[in-house]
Amino acid sequence: MLKKYARISVLLAGLCVLSAVYIHSLIPDTLYFAKNEKAEIKSLPMITLAPKGSLVSRSVQNGDMPLKYSARLFGIIPIKDVNVSATNRRYVSVAGTPFGIKMFSDGVMVVGFSDIPSTTGYTCPAKLSGLKMGDVITALNDTPSRTNEDVEDFIVNNTDKPVKVSFLRDGQQMSVTLVPVMDRDTGVYRTGMWVRDSSAGVGTMTFYDINKGMFAGLGHGIKDTDTQQDIRLLSGEIVPVSIMGLTKSKNGETGELKGNFLTDIPMGKVLANSANGVYGTIFMPPSENMMEVASPQEITVGEAYILTTINGTKAKKYDIVIEKIALTGSNQNKNLVVRITDPELLSLTGGIVQGMSGSPIVQNGKLVGAITHVFVNQVERGYGVFAQNMIFSMDNAQKVHGKTG
């Protein structure tokens, strides 16, 4: 009998250890709370937070330095120590409206290759040199190359002389040498690579910060269509858009919003293309639909809604459910798992479609995040990014570039 109880005790102890390790992985190392707000993680109600050395939870006080708090299971079992920082409450104008993005890259991106009919047969000097799709060419023979025309003019005028190609690959500066060949059909010297210097598309605006005169949208970075590489931003602008139609999503196939640029006159400038959105200045930020930005710890699994536009220029409210909250993890734009539950939206779109990225997620009257991705095989479900992460990225863009809008 004693051996049986001993085995049970060992088993229970093991389960407790595994539970503690799992819960430890769910708690981030740093938590941000509004000043004088109670320190708690609503998605982990079994965890209590109290200042280090105390068992009593209390509101986060003003202070410039992060405080050490102890995260305890049921207020008893220590799980880990965390840094707790007090921040000011942020209020933003929540959007959900479509906008157009025009971006020009810092360099030209290689998006394809083709064989050239030369006098000695078909060849592709660019591919033979070691260049790959997604490489961003920054200079030819140390002469900066910013546009498609820069590359084309240089190669044509260079004729058959060797060319040093400087480029970026995975953030690393590299170079190769290639020798253009004459196209026997046209008599023009070519390298066999196709390049692109700009991109344009439609997305959803998440919010405006009227005090900073800035915007945040998309919830994820803009990638090149062909290579799926992040576009290194040189300059960019945003313009108003009207949604004119859409193709519905179905499992295995993502639909898409179809919009028209209403004007070529920009309403703002893009300053940053980051992993969790695009950010920049806005010339006349709207001030309606003001909401407080929720901290990730305030978000709970359960009902919420999104604001998105699937016709014209006005956003509508549609019901969703937040199914999962990831307070830890390395992915900057997959913090939430959401599911569309609104019958009207499901009937019209089938679920999440391309162009809805950036649609604000609202819960309990606060902005908690934005839609970022769709599950291709379950199109009513998708990922979302924390609004707080977008706030941090917007503030960083302002620090790096300054307010120029």
Secondary structure by P-SEA (a helix, b strand, c coil): caaaaaaaaaaaaaaaaaaaaaaaaacccbbbbcccccccccccccccccccccccccccccccbbbbbbbbcccccccbbbbbbbbcbbbbbcccccbbbbbbcccccccbbbbbbccccccccccccccccccccccccccccccaaaaaaaaaaaccccccccccccccccbbbbbbbbccccccccccbbbbccccbbbbbcccccccccccccccccccccccccccccccbbbbbbbccbbbbcccbbbbbbbbccccccccccccccccbbbbbbccccccbbbbbbccccccccbbbbbbbccccbbbbbbbbbcccccccccccccbbbbbccaaaaaacccccccccccbbbcccccccccccccccccccbbbbbaaaaaaaaaaaaaaccccc
